[in-house]
Each structure stands twice: as C-alpha cells, then as structure tokens.
Amino acid sequence: MTHPEPLQGLPDILEPGLSVIFCGINPGLRAASTGHHFAGRGNRFWRTLHLAGFTREQLRPEDGRDLLRYECGLTTAVPRPTARADQLSRSEIKAAAADFELKIARYAPRYIAFLGKLAVCELTGTRDIDWGLQSITFGGARTWVLPNPSGLNRAFSLEALVSAYRELRLAVESVQTKV
C-alpha cells in the first residue's frame, strides 16, 4: 500500500528591503496543494489587502509574486501545512522561531505583520499581545499583529479586517514619507 507524499510548505515571496512581510501561521492544505498563499476558498486575504489599499487591483493567489511590486512579501512562521492552525503544537511553532527570525533579519523589511496572535505569542514567548503595532521588534523589523483573514476566523467581518489592515498601510506610508 502506498502512502501519499506529505504536502510541502509554500515558497516564500520575499526580497530584501520590503515595506511589509505578511506572515501567516502556516500554509492551509489548499494553499499547499496549489502552491499559492491564501488559496483557500474562504480566505479573505487578497480581497482585504486590496480594499485596505495595499494593491491597486485585487490579486489572485496565483498572482502572489505580483505583491512584490507593492513592496510587500509573504511567508509563514511554520512551513508544515495543516487544515487548521490549531493542529500545530506550541513546541512546533517555538522550534521554528530561530530560523524564522534569521529569515526576517536577512530580508530586513520595515514591518513584519503577523496574521493572528498565535504565531507571534509562541515565537516570542509573550502572552499579552494586542492588535496593531507591538513594542517588540522581530528580526530587526517593527512588529504588527493583524487579525487572521481565514474564513474560519468568524470573529472579524470583512470590514473589520480592512480597517485593521488599512491602519498598518497608513503606518507604513507615514514611515516611508519620513525617510
């Protein structure tokens, strides 16, 4: 009896010096099977990004590399795909911390935007995390925490997601105009 090969993680969409790297906790199964970030049917990432003003048009998951034109990139804290983020163990997330921080330091974005609190809490060992700008840096980047755009995250409406992401965009723009 043959066993199917386990799904691989997603390739990062990164280059040095980006304004923002958006960091998902880990790839969903659909994203991993298609090879495209935020490809799940109910995921609101691409729509939220566009409505918040990060992109001029709404990109599709298969156009993810186009995000680099907007000085934004994509990565995940943990490479292993799962159906839901709660299928990752705390120790698995903690084990990814050192390599992940080195990656962020190597690419040197202005901001790292974690999509959800789980990864940043486990990676930093901090429990009391609010939404928005954090007092900590990660790999030298300013750290921001945004609600996860997954369709499984029913606590945030599309409007609430757009508002939170727009706040980050405005912060990024204010830093760029001061430079």
N, C-alpha and C positions, 0 to 999 in steps of 0.2 A: 504494500500500500504506500503510495507516495503522498507526502505532505506538501501542501503549497508553501512556497518560499514566503517568509515573513515580509511584510511591506517595508520598504526602506523609507527613511525620512525624506524631507524635501530639500532641494538645493536652496541655499541662501540666495537672496537677491541683494547684493551688497557691493559697495565700492567705497573707497576711503573718502572721509570728509562730508558725508551726507548730513543734512539738517536733522533728519529723524530716521531712526530704525524702529519699525514696529515689530514687537516681539510677542508672538503667540506662545502659549504654554507648550504645545506640541502639535504635530500635524493630526488632523482628523483622518479617518480612514479614506473618505472620498478624496480629500486633498492628496494623500499619499498615493492612492491608486491612479490618479490623473496626473500627478507630478506638478500640481499647481496649488499655491497657497489659497486658503479660504474658498475652496471649491465646493464646499457643502451646499446643498440646495437652499437651506435656510439661513446661511451665513450672510450677515449684513455688512461685512467689512467694506467691500468695494463701493457699495451704494453710500455708506456712511462717509467714507473718505471723500467721495465726490461732493456730496451735499455739504460737508464741512469746509469745502474749498481747497482741499489738498490737490485735486486734479481738475482740469478743465472739462474733462468728459468722464463718464463712468467707465472705468476699465473693467475688463472681464478677467477671471482668474488666469486664463491662458495668455493674457497680455501683461502679466505681472512684472516682467522686466521693464516695461514702459514706465513703471513707477520711478525708476532711476532718473528719468527726465525731470521729475518734480523734486529732486534731492531727497527722496525717501527710499528706504530699503525694507526688506523683510527677513526675519529669521525666527527661529523657535528656541526656547530655552532648553527643551529636551527633544532629541531627534525622533524618538520612538513614537510611531503613530498609534492612536487608540480611538475608540468610538467616542469616549468622553474623557475629559481631562482628569476626572476623579478616579480614573483607572490607573493613574500614575501614583507610585508611592512617594511619600515625602523623601525617603532616602534616595530614590532615583533622581528627584529634582536636585537635592543637595549635591549629589555626586556629579552633576553636570555643571555646578557653579564655577569651578576654577577655569575649565576650558571655555565656558561661555564668557566669563569676564575678560579673559585674554582675547577672545574674538572681538569683543566690543572695543577694547583698548587698541587693538590692531587697526580697526576700521575708523576709529575716532569720530563718531558722529557728535553733533551738538547735543542731541537728546536720544535717549533710549526710552521708548514708550511701551510699557508692558500692558498687554491686553488682558486685564483681570489681575486680581491681587495675589492669587495662589503662587505663581512663579516668583514674584519679587519677594514675597514673605519667606518662602523656602530658600531662595538663593542668598538672601541677606541675613536670614535668621531673625528678622524683625516681624513682630506680630501686629503692631498697631499702625496700620497703613491706611491713609485716607486717599481719596481720589485726587488726581491732579499732581502738581509739582511736589516732589519729595525733597527733604533736606539732604538726603544721601546722593552721592554720585555712584555710578556703576561703570567701571572700566574707564573712568575719566569723563563720562558723559552725564549731563543732567538727567535725572530720572523722573519720569512722568508715569502715572498709572491711570489707565483708561478702562472703562467697562469693556468686557469681552463682547464682541459683536456676534457671537454664536447665536444661532436661532434657538438654542437650548437655554439661553440667558433671557428669561422672560421678565426679569426684574427691571429691564431697561427698554423703553419704547424706542423706535427709530429716532424720534425727535430728541429724546434724552441722550442717545448715543451721539447724534450730530452735534448737539450742544457741547458735550464733553470734548469731542474731537476738535471742534471749532476753537475751544479755549486753548488747546495745545497749538493749533495752527497760528492763532494770534500771538501766542508767546514766542513761537519760532520766528515769526515775522518781526516782532519787536527786537529780538536779539540780532537778526540779520541787518536791520536798519541802523543799529548802534555800531556795527562792525565797520 
